[in-house]
Amino acid sequence: MTGTAKASRPYDIVVYGATGYTGRLVAEYLAHHYQGAGKSGGPKWALAGRSASKLAEVRDLIGAPADTPLIVADADDPASLKAMAESTRVVVTTVGPYQLYGEPLVKACVEAGTDYADLCGEPAWMRQMIDAYHEAAKASGARIAFSSGFDSIPFDLGVLMLQKEAVARHGSPAPRVKGRVRGMQGTFSGGTAASLTETMKAVAKNPKLIPILQSPFGLTPGFEGPSQPMGLMPEYEESVGKWAAPFIMATINTKNVHRTNFLLGHPYGADFKYDEMMLTSAGELGEKAAHAIGEMLKNPFGAKPPKPGEGPSQEERENGFYDVLFIGEWPDGKRLRYGVKGRYDPGYGSTSRMIAETGIALLSCTAPGGVATPGALLGEALVKRLQDHAEITFAVEE
């Protein structure tokens, strides 16, 4: 698909799943930050979902212009997905769990040469899509960007930017990087809970998926790097003087970080090691907190997990935040610290901004097609957009 042909399509971006909780936030962000449907130089965008009447309700609720286009499309109707994919340059989709509803849209976008961004944190399904569609996406020019929200953009891009600074300051990438969550306030989405449930069902049906879930290199077919620190047990973190606990999103984030390194030709090194944990505090209280978090992660959603479509109030979203420290280490003792901080609830408020800006960044992306990561496809261009528009900061810490 040539750039000229894609440029002639009616829409720049279609938000698929706009009647869902997160999809509505994405649409609201576009409406408020980019002056409506193609006005004042903003992208030409449309709302898409299964029900025209519900889409119209969302359009009015979020204050989008009355002439914002509405597209009826359904995962159970491949023809509707094909028509949607062929009408736009980028599809931003929040319709998950992706292992239940995602493949028909990935297929439609790959065949149409249409760029795609989602919020997937389902590594077994992602690997299946890589195996099934990567070569076809390369041929059609479609850029398929999985994990374009809190999992895994702050981590993927945080490591990317640390390594850029590492080469500039020390002449080589850091062979060992630690991702450490210093603080986070927010809630799990119903979609995250549903995705985990469906992943467990998929593994029960197909045990061959287990190695993909267990390996940090589950998304790098044909490449198996060195043994990685797993971050599964609480430990005292000497470099920051605090206890560290397992981090629930490490299993997907680490895979995406290694896939970015893999797709870019291993600029971090083929021997690169990376893990993620959550910091508590120093001393006995910190140790107790780290162990308590480890126990909690055995059942992270509690007795009543959130349902898809549910989410926090606007006040809760706006009061959320996250603060992630990346520590690069070299064998000779050199260290480099890099911070990524975001305003808003990570699972909703910030995630909706991240995927929207990923979609907009894809409009000017020149990377080749393929099933990739935001880091590999967009890199520093996306970092700049997130700093300029999404209230996320990336900075070296002296």
The 8 nearest C-alpha neighbors of each residue, nearest first, counted from 0:
[[1, 112, 139, 140, 2, 4, 5, 111],
 [2, 0, 4, 3, 5, 140, 112, 6],
 [1, 3, 5, 4, 6, 0, 7, 140],
 [2, 4, 6, 1, 5, 7, 0, 8],
 [5, 3, 1, 6, 7, 2, 0, 8],
 [4, 6, 2, 7, 3, 8, 88, 1],
 [5, 7, 3, 4, 8, 2, 88, 11],
 [8, 6, 5, 4, 9, 3, 10, 2],
 [7, 9, 86, 6, 5, 87, 10, 88],
 [10, 8, 86, 87, 7, 11, 43, 6],
 [11, 9, 87, 43, 44, 12, 8, 86],
 [10, 12, 88, 43, 87, 44, 42, 89],
 [13, 11, 44, 89, 10, 90, 87, 88],
 [12, 14, 45, 90, 44, 46, 15, 91],
 [15, 13, 91, 46, 47, 17, 92, 90],
 [16, 14, 47, 92, 17, 48, 91, 13],
 [17, 15, 48, 22, 94, 93, 18, 19],
 [16, 18, 22, 23, 19, 15, 46, 14],
 [17, 19, 16, 23, 54, 22, 57, 53],
 [20, 18, 22, 17, 308, 16, 21, 23],
 [19, 21, 308, 23, 22, 309, 24, 18],
 [22, 20, 24, 23, 19, 25, 347, 351],
 [23, 21, 17, 25, 19, 16, 24, 93],
 [22, 24, 17, 26, 21, 25, 20, 18],
 [23, 25, 27, 21, 22, 26, 351, 28],
 [26, 24, 351, 22, 28, 23, 27, 355],
 [27, 25, 23, 29, 28, 24, 30, 22],
 [26, 28, 24, 30, 61, 25, 29, 23],
 [27, 29, 25, 31, 26, 30, 32, 24],
 [30, 28, 26, 32, 33, 27, 31, 25],
 [31, 29, 35, 27, 63, 28, 33, 34],
 [30, 32, 28, 29, 33, 34, 27, 35],
 [33, 31, 29, 30, 28, 34, 35, 27],
 [32, 34, 41, 29, 35, 30, 31, 42],
 [35, 33, 38, 30, 32, 31, 41, 39],
 [34, 36, 30, 38, 33, 64, 63, 37],
 [37, 35, 43, 44, 67, 38, 42, 34],
 [36, 38, 43, 41, 42, 35, 40, 44],
 [39, 37, 40, 41, 36, 34, 35, 42],
 [40, 38, 41, 34, 37, 33, 35, 42],
 [39, 41, 38, 37, 42, 33, 34, 43],
 [42, 40, 37, 33, 38, 39, 34, 43],
 [41, 43, 37, 11, 44, 40, 36, 12],
 [44, 42, 37, 10, 36, 11, 12, 41],
 [43, 45, 12, 36, 10, 13, 11, 42],
 [44, 46, 13, 68, 69, 67, 14, 47],
 [45, 47, 69, 14, 17, 13, 70, 68],
 [48, 46, 70, 15, 71, 14, 69, 17],
 [49, 47, 16, 72, 71, 15, 50, 17],
 [48, 50, 73, 72, 71, 51, 47, 16],
 [51, 49, 53, 52, 48, 54, 71, 72],
 [52, 50, 54, 53, 71, 55, 69, 49],
 [51, 53, 55, 54, 50, 56, 57, 49],
 [54, 52, 56, 50, 55, 51, 57, 18],
 [55, 53, 51, 57, 56, 52, 18, 58],
 [54, 56, 58, 52, 53, 57, 51, 59],
 [57, 55, 53, 59, 54, 58, 60, 52],
 [58, 56, 60, 54, 59, 55, 61, 53],
 [59, 57, 55, 63, 56, 60, 61, 54],
 [58, 60, 62, 56, 57, 61, 63, 55],
 [59, 61, 57, 62, 58, 56, 63, 55],
 [62, 60, 27, 59, 58, 63, 57, 30],
 [61, 63, 59, 60, 58, 64, 30, 27],
 [62, 64, 30, 58, 61, 35, 59, 65],
 [65, 63, 66, 67, 35, 62, 36, 58],
 [64, 66, 67, 63, 59, 58, 62, 68],
 [65, 67, 64, 68, 36, 63, 69, 35],
 [66, 68, 36, 64, 65, 45, 69, 63],
 [69, 67, 45, 66, 46, 70, 44, 36],
 [68, 70, 46, 45, 47, 54, 67, 71],
 [71, 69, 47, 46, 72, 48, 68, 45],
 [70, 72, 49, 48, 47, 51, 50, 69],
 [73, 71, 79, 49, 48, 80, 70, 47],
 [72, 74, 49, 76, 75, 79, 48, 80],
 [73, 75, 76, 100, 103, 77, 80, 72],
 [74, 76, 73, 77, 100, 103, 72, 79],
 [75, 77, 73, 74, 78, 79, 80, 72],
 [78, 76, 80, 79, 81, 75, 103, 74],
 [77, 79, 81, 80, 76, 82, 72, 83],
 [80, 78, 72, 82, 77, 81, 76, 83],
 [79, 81, 83, 77, 78, 82, 72, 84],
 [82, 80, 78, 107, 84, 79, 83, 77],
 [81, 83, 79, 85, 80, 84, 78, 86],
 [84, 82, 80, 86, 81, 85, 79, 87],
 [85, 83, 81, 108, 86, 82, 87, 80],
 [84, 86, 82, 83, 111, 87, 81, 113],
 [87, 85, 83, 84, 8, 9, 10, 82],
 [88, 86, 10, 11, 8, 89, 85, 84],
 [87, 89, 11, 113, 5, 12, 114, 10],
 [90, 88, 114, 12, 115, 87, 113, 11],
 [89, 91, 115, 13, 12, 92, 14, 114],
 [92, 90, 116, 14, 115, 117, 15, 13],
 [93, 91, 15, 117, 94, 14, 16, 90],
 [92, 94, 16, 22, 117, 95, 118, 15],
 [95, 93, 16, 92, 96, 97, 100, 15],
 [96, 94, 97, 100, 93, 190, 101, 99],
 [95, 97, 194, 98, 99, 193, 100, 190],
 [96, 98, 101, 95, 100, 99, 119, 94],
 [97, 99, 96, 124, 101, 100, 102, 95],
 [100, 98, 97, 96, 101, 95, 102, 197],
 [101, 99, 97, 74, 98, 95, 102, 96],
 [102, 100, 97, 104, 98, 103, 99, 105],
 [101, 103, 105, 104, 106, 100, 98, 97],
 [104, 102, 106, 105, 101, 107, 77, 74],
 [103, 105, 107, 106, 102, 101, 80, 108],
 [106, 104, 102, 108, 107, 103, 109, 101],
 [105, 107, 103, 109, 104, 108, 102, 110],
 [108, 106, 104, 81, 110, 105, 109, 111],
 [109, 107, 113, 111, 105, 84, 110, 106],
 [110, 108, 136, 112, 106, 141, 111, 107],
 [109, 111, 107, 108, 112, 106, 139, 136],
 [112, 110, 108, 113, 109, 85, 107, 84],
 [113, 111, 141, 139, 109, 140, 0, 110],
 [112, 114, 108, 141, 111, 88, 89, 84],
 [115, 113, 89, 142, 141, 143, 88, 90],
 [114, 116, 143, 90, 89, 91, 144, 142],
 [117, 115, 144, 91, 145, 143, 147, 92],
 [116, 118, 92, 145, 119, 147, 146, 91],
 [119, 117, 146, 147, 148, 93, 145, 120],
 [120, 118, 146, 121, 117, 145, 97, 147],
 [119, 121, 146, 251, 122, 150, 118, 194],
 [120, 122, 119, 124, 123, 125, 194, 198],
 [123, 121, 125, 124, 120, 126, 251, 212],
 [122, 124, 126, 125, 121, 208, 211, 212],
 [125, 123, 127, 126, 122, 98, 121, 128],
 [124, 126, 122, 128, 127, 123, 129, 121],
 [127, 125, 129, 123, 128, 124, 218, 122],
 [126, 128, 124, 130, 125, 129, 131, 123],
 [127, 129, 131, 125, 126, 130, 132, 124],
 [130, 128, 126, 133, 127, 132, 131, 370],
 [129, 131, 127, 128, 132, 126, 133, 220],
 [130, 132, 128, 129, 127, 133, 134, 135],
 [133, 131, 135, 129, 128, 134, 136, 130],
 [134, 132, 370, 369, 129, 136, 135, 137],
 [133, 135, 137, 136, 132, 138, 369, 131],
 [134, 136, 138, 132, 137, 133, 139, 109],
 [137, 135, 369, 141, 109, 139, 133, 138],
 [136, 138, 368, 369, 134, 140, 135, 139],
 [137, 139, 135, 136, 140, 134, 368, 141],
 [140, 138, 112, 136, 141, 0, 137, 135],
 [141, 139, 368, 137, 112, 136, 138, 0],
 [142, 140, 112, 368, 136, 114, 113, 109],
 [143, 141, 368, 114, 369, 115, 144, 370],
 [142, 144, 370, 115, 114, 371, 369, 141],
 [145, 143, 116, 372, 371, 373, 115, 142],
 [144, 146, 117, 147, 119, 372, 116, 118],
 [147, 145, 118, 119, 151, 150, 148, 120],
 [146, 148, 118, 354, 117, 145, 152, 116],
 [149, 147, 350, 150, 118, 353, 354, 146],
 [150, 148, 151, 350, 152, 345, 346, 153],
 [151, 149, 148, 146, 152, 252, 120, 147],
 [150, 152, 149, 252, 146, 154, 155, 153],
 [151, 153, 155, 154, 149, 156, 148, 147],
 [154, 152, 156, 157, 155, 151, 149, 339],
 [155, 153, 157, 152, 156, 151, 158, 252],
 [156, 154, 256, 152, 157, 158, 153, 151],
 [155, 157, 159, 158, 153, 154, 374, 152],
 [158, 156, 154, 160, 159, 155, 153, 161],
 [159, 157, 161, 156, 160, 155, 162, 154],
 [160, 158, 156, 162, 157, 161, 163, 155],
 [159, 161, 163, 157, 162, 158, 156, 164],
 [162, 160, 158, 164, 163, 159, 337, 165],
 [163, 161, 165, 172, 164, 159, 160, 158],
 [162, 164, 160, 165, 166, 161, 159, 167],
 [163, 165, 167, 161, 162, 166, 168, 160],
 [166, 164, 162, 168, 172, 163, 167, 169],
 [165, 167, 170, 171, 172, 169, 163, 164],
 [166, 168, 164, 165, 170, 169, 163, 171],
 [169, 167, 165, 166, 170, 164, 171, 163],
 [170, 168, 166, 165, 171, 167, 172, 164],
 [169, 171, 166, 167, 168, 165, 172, 164],
 [170, 172, 166, 169, 165, 173, 167, 162],
 [173, 171, 162, 166, 165, 267, 174, 268],
 [172, 174, 327, 175, 328, 329, 165, 162],
 [175, 173, 271, 172, 272, 329, 270, 268],
 [174, 176, 272, 328, 173, 327, 271, 273],
 [177, 175, 327, 273, 326, 328, 272, 173],
 [176, 178, 326, 274, 325, 273, 275, 179],
 [177, 179, 275, 325, 324, 274, 276, 176],
 [178, 180, 324, 276, 277, 275, 323, 181],
 [181, 179, 323, 277, 182, 278, 322, 324],
 [182, 180, 278, 322, 323, 179, 277, 324],
 [183, 181, 322, 321, 180, 184, 323, 278],
 [182, 184, 321, 320, 322, 185, 181, 180],
 [185, 183, 319, 320, 321, 344, 182, 186],
 [186, 184, 344, 319, 345, 183, 346, 320],
 [185, 187, 346, 188, 344, 184, 311, 345],
 [188, 186, 346, 191, 189, 185, 192, 305],
 [187, 189, 191, 190, 346, 310, 186, 305],
 [190, 188, 307, 306, 305, 192, 191, 309],
 [189, 191, 307, 193, 188, 192, 194, 95],
 [192, 190, 194, 188, 189, 193, 195, 187],
 [191, 193, 189, 195, 190, 194, 196, 304],
 [194, 192, 190, 196, 191, 195, 189, 197],
 [195, 193, 96, 191, 197, 196, 192, 190],
 [194, 196, 198, 192, 193, 197, 199, 191],
 [197, 195, 193, 199, 194, 198, 192, 200],
 [196, 198, 200, 194, 199, 195, 201, 193],
 [199, 197, 201, 195, 200, 196, 194, 202],
 [198, 200, 202, 196, 197, 201, 203, 195],
 [201, 199, 197, 203, 198, 202, 204, 196],
 [200, 202, 198, 204, 203, 199, 205, 197],
 [203, 201, 205, 206, 199, 204, 200, 208],
 [202, 204, 200, 201, 205, 206, 199, 198],
 [203, 205, 201, 202, 200, 206, 199, 207],
 [204, 206, 202, 207, 203, 201, 208, 209],
 [207, 205, 202, 208, 209, 203, 204, 201],
 [208, 206, 205, 209, 210, 202, 211, 204],
 [209, 207, 206, 211, 210, 202, 205, 123],
 [208, 210, 212, 211, 207, 206, 213, 202],
 [211, 209, 213, 212, 208, 214, 207, 217],
 [212, 210, 217, 208, 209, 214, 213, 123],
 [211, 213, 209, 210, 214, 123, 122, 217],
 [212, 214, 210, 211, 209, 215, 217, 250],
 [213, 215, 217, 216, 211, 212, 210, 254],
 [214, 216, 254, 217, 253, 213, 250, 257],
 [217, 215, 214, 219, 218, 254, 223, 257],
 [216, 218, 211, 214, 215, 219, 254, 212],
 [219, 217, 216, 126, 258, 220, 254, 255],
 [218, 220, 216, 222, 258, 217, 221, 261],
 [221, 219, 222, 218, 217, 216, 223, 130],
 [220, 222, 219, 223, 216, 218, 217, 224],
 [223, 221, 219, 220, 224, 216, 261, 218],
 [224, 222, 216, 221, 225, 219, 220, 217],
 [223, 225, 270, 222, 269, 226, 216, 271],
 [226, 224, 270, 227, 223, 272, 271, 269],
 [225, 227, 224, 228, 272, 223, 215, 229],
 [226, 228, 272, 229, 225, 273, 274, 215],
 [229, 227, 230, 274, 273, 226, 272, 231],
 [228, 230, 231, 227, 274, 275, 232, 215],
 [231, 229, 245, 232, 228, 276, 274, 275],
 [230, 232, 245, 229, 233, 244, 293, 246],
 [233, 231, 230, 245, 234, 244, 293, 290],
 [234, 232, 244, 243, 289, 290, 245, 231],
 [235, 233, 243, 242, 236, 232, 244, 286],
 [234, 236, 242, 241, 243, 237, 233, 240],
 [235, 237, 241, 242, 238, 240, 239, 243],
 [236, 238, 240, 239, 235, 241, 242, 234],
 [239, 237, 236, 240, 241, 326, 235, 334],
 [240, 238, 237, 241, 236, 242, 278, 235],
 [241, 239, 237, 236, 238, 281, 242, 235],
 [242, 240, 281, 280, 236, 239, 235, 279],
 [241, 243, 235, 279, 285, 236, 280, 286],
 [242, 244, 278, 277, 234, 233, 276, 279],
 [243, 245, 289, 233, 277, 276, 293, 278],
 [244, 246, 276, 231, 230, 293, 277, 232],
 [247, 245, 276, 277, 249, 248, 244, 275],
 [246, 248, 249, 245, 296, 250, 299, 276],
 [249, 247, 250, 246, 251, 252, 150, 275],
 [250, 248, 252, 275, 251, 246, 247, 253],
 [249, 251, 248, 252, 253, 254, 247, 215],
 [250, 252, 254, 249, 253, 248, 120, 122],
 [253, 251, 249, 255, 151, 254, 250, 248],
 [252, 254, 256, 255, 251, 249, 250, 215],
 [255, 253, 215, 257, 251, 252, 256, 216],
 [254, 256, 258, 252, 257, 253, 259, 251],
 [257, 255, 155, 253, 259, 258, 254, 252],
 [256, 258, 260, 254, 255, 259, 261, 253],
 [259, 257, 261, 255, 260, 256, 219, 218],
 [258, 260, 375, 262, 256, 261, 257, 374],
 [259, 261, 265, 257, 263, 258, 262, 266],
 [262, 260, 258, 265, 259, 264, 263, 257],
 [263, 261, 259, 264, 260, 258, 375, 265],
 [262, 264, 260, 261, 265, 259, 375, 266],
 [263, 265, 261, 262, 266, 260, 268, 259],
 [266, 264, 260, 268, 261, 267, 269, 263],
 [265, 267, 268, 264, 260, 263, 172, 269],
 [268, 266, 265, 172, 271, 260, 162, 174],
 [269, 267, 265, 271, 270, 266, 174, 172],
 [268, 270, 271, 265, 224, 267, 266, 225],
 [271, 269, 268, 225, 224, 272, 174, 267],
 [272, 270, 174, 268, 269, 175, 267, 273],
 [273, 271, 175, 227, 174, 176, 270, 274],
 [274, 272, 176, 177, 175, 227, 271, 253],
 [273, 275, 177, 228, 178, 229, 230, 253],
 [276, 274, 178, 249, 179, 177, 230, 246],
 [275, 277, 246, 245, 179, 244, 243, 230],
 [276, 278, 180, 244, 243, 246, 179, 245],
 [279, 277, 243, 181, 242, 180, 244, 179],
 [278, 280, 285, 242, 243, 289, 241, 288],
 [281, 279, 285, 241, 242, 278, 282, 284],
 [282, 280, 241, 285, 242, 240, 283, 284],
 [283, 281, 285, 284, 286, 280, 241, 242],
 [282, 284, 286, 285, 287, 281, 288, 280],
 [285, 283, 287, 286, 282, 288, 281, 280],
 [286, 284, 280, 281, 288, 279, 282, 283],
 [285, 287, 283, 289, 284, 288, 242, 290],
 [288, 286, 284, 290, 285, 289, 291, 283],
 [289, 287, 291, 285, 286, 290, 284, 292],
 [288, 290, 244, 286, 292, 291, 287, 233],
 [289, 291, 293, 287, 292, 288, 233, 294],
 [292, 290, 288, 294, 293, 289, 287, 295],
 [293, 291, 295, 289, 294, 290, 288, 296],
 [292, 294, 290, 291, 296, 295, 245, 244],
 [293, 295, 291, 292, 296, 297, 290, 298],
 [296, 294, 292, 297, 293, 299, 298, 291],
 [295, 297, 299, 298, 293, 294, 292, 247],
 [296, 298, 295, 294, 299, 293, 292, 300],
 [299, 297, 296, 295, 300, 301, 294, 302],
 [300, 298, 296, 295, 301, 297, 247, 304],
 [299, 301, 304, 298, 302, 303, 192, 305],
 [302, 300, 303, 298, 299, 304, 295, 305],
 [301, 303, 304, 300, 298, 299, 305, 295],
 [304, 302, 301, 305, 300, 306, 192, 299],
 [303, 305, 300, 301, 302, 306, 192, 189],
 [306, 304, 189, 303, 309, 188, 307, 192],
 [307, 305, 189, 309, 308, 304, 190, 193],
 [308, 306, 189, 190, 309, 305, 193, 188],
 [307, 309, 20, 19, 306, 189, 310, 190],
 [310, 308, 307, 306, 189, 20, 305, 188],
 [309, 311, 188, 308, 312, 20, 189, 347],
 [312, 310, 315, 316, 313, 309, 186, 314],
 [311, 313, 315, 314, 316, 310, 317, 309],
 [312, 314, 316, 315, 317, 311, 348, 318],
 [315, 313, 317, 312, 316, 318, 311, 319],
 [314, 316, 312, 318, 313, 317, 311, 319],
 [317, 315, 344, 313, 348, 319, 343, 314],
 [316, 318, 343, 314, 315, 319, 313, 344],
 [319, 317, 315, 316, 343, 314, 344, 320],
 [344, 318, 320, 343, 184, 185, 316, 317],
 [321, 319, 342, 343, 184, 344, 183, 341],
 [322, 320, 183, 341, 182, 340, 184, 345],
 [321, 323, 340, 182, 181, 339, 180, 183],
 [324, 322, 180, 339, 181, 179, 338, 340],
 [325, 323, 338, 179, 337, 178, 180, 326],
 [326, 324, 178, 337, 177, 336, 179, 338],
 [327, 325, 336, 177, 176, 335, 328, 337],
 [326, 328, 176, 335, 173, 334, 175, 336],
 [327, 329, 334, 175, 173, 333, 176, 326],
 [328, 330, 333, 331, 332, 173, 174, 334],
 [331, 329, 332, 328, 333, 174, 175, 173],
 [332, 330, 329, 333, 328, 334, 173, 174],
 [331, 333, 330, 329, 334, 328, 327, 335],
 [334, 332, 329, 331, 328, 335, 330, 327],
 [335, 333, 328, 327, 332, 329, 336, 326],
 [334, 336, 327, 326, 337, 328, 333, 165],
 [335, 337, 326, 396, 325, 395, 327, 334],
 [336, 338, 395, 325, 396, 394, 324, 161],
 [339, 337, 324, 394, 323, 393, 325, 395],
 [338, 340, 393, 323, 392, 322, 157, 324],
 [341, 339, 322, 392, 391, 321, 323, 338],
 [342, 340, 391, 321, 320, 390, 392, 322],
 [341, 343, 320, 390, 319, 391, 349, 321],
 [344, 342, 319, 317, 320, 348, 349, 316],
 [319, 343, 345, 316, 185, 348, 320, 347],
 [346, 344, 349, 347, 350, 149, 185, 343],
 [347, 345, 350, 344, 187, 188, 149, 186],
 [346, 348, 350, 345, 349, 344, 351, 21],
 [349, 347, 344, 343, 316, 350, 351, 345],
 [348, 350, 345, 352, 343, 351, 347, 344],
 [351, 349, 148, 353, 347, 352, 149, 346],
 [352, 350, 25, 349, 353, 354, 348, 347],
 [351, 353, 355, 349, 350, 354, 389, 356],
 [354, 352, 350, 356, 355, 148, 351, 357],
 [353, 355, 357, 147, 356, 351, 148, 352],
 [356, 354, 358, 352, 357, 353, 25, 351],
 [355, 357, 359, 353, 358, 354, 360, 352],
 [358, 356, 354, 360, 355, 359, 353, 361],
 [357, 359, 355, 361, 356, 360, 354, 91],
 [358, 360, 356, 361, 362, 357, 355, 12],
 [361, 359, 357, 362, 358, 363, 356, 381],
 [360, 362, 364, 358, 359, 363, 357, 114],
 [363, 361, 360, 359, 364, 358, 88, 89],
 [362, 364, 361, 360, 365, 359, 377, 380],
 [365, 363, 361, 366, 362, 360, 377, 376],
 [364, 366, 363, 367, 361, 376, 377, 362],
 [365, 367, 364, 376, 368, 377, 142, 375],
 [368, 366, 140, 365, 137, 369, 142, 141],
 [369, 367, 140, 137, 142, 141, 136, 366],
 [368, 370, 137, 136, 133, 142, 371, 143],
 [371, 369, 143, 133, 129, 142, 144, 136],
 [370, 372, 144, 369, 143, 375, 376, 145],
 [371, 373, 144, 374, 375, 145, 376, 259],
 [374, 372, 376, 377, 375, 144, 147, 378],
 [375, 373, 378, 372, 377, 376, 156, 155],
 [374, 376, 259, 372, 373, 377, 378, 263],
 [377, 375, 373, 374, 366, 372, 378, 371],
 [378, 376, 373, 381, 374, 380, 375, 379],
 [379, 377, 374, 380, 381, 375, 376, 382],
 [378, 380, 382, 381, 383, 377, 160, 156],
 [381, 379, 383, 382, 378, 377, 384, 360],
 [380, 382, 384, 379, 383, 377, 378, 385],
 [383, 381, 379, 385, 380, 384, 386, 378],
 [384, 382, 386, 380, 381, 385, 387, 379],
 [383, 385, 381, 387, 386, 382, 388, 380],
 [386, 384, 389, 382, 388, 383, 387, 391],
 [385, 387, 391, 383, 384, 392, 390, 388],
 [388, 386, 384, 385, 383, 389, 390, 391],
 [387, 389, 385, 386, 384, 390, 356, 391],
 [388, 390, 385, 391, 352, 386, 387, 353],
 [391, 389, 386, 388, 342, 341, 385, 392],
 [392, 390, 341, 386, 389, 340, 385, 342],
 [391, 393, 340, 386, 339, 341, 394, 390],
 [394, 392, 339, 338, 391, 340, 157, 395],
 [393, 395, 338, 337, 396, 392, 339, 160],
 [394, 396, 337, 336, 338, 397, 393, 161],
 [397, 395, 336, 337, 394, 338, 335, 324],
 [396, 395, 336, 335, 337, 394, 334, 338]]
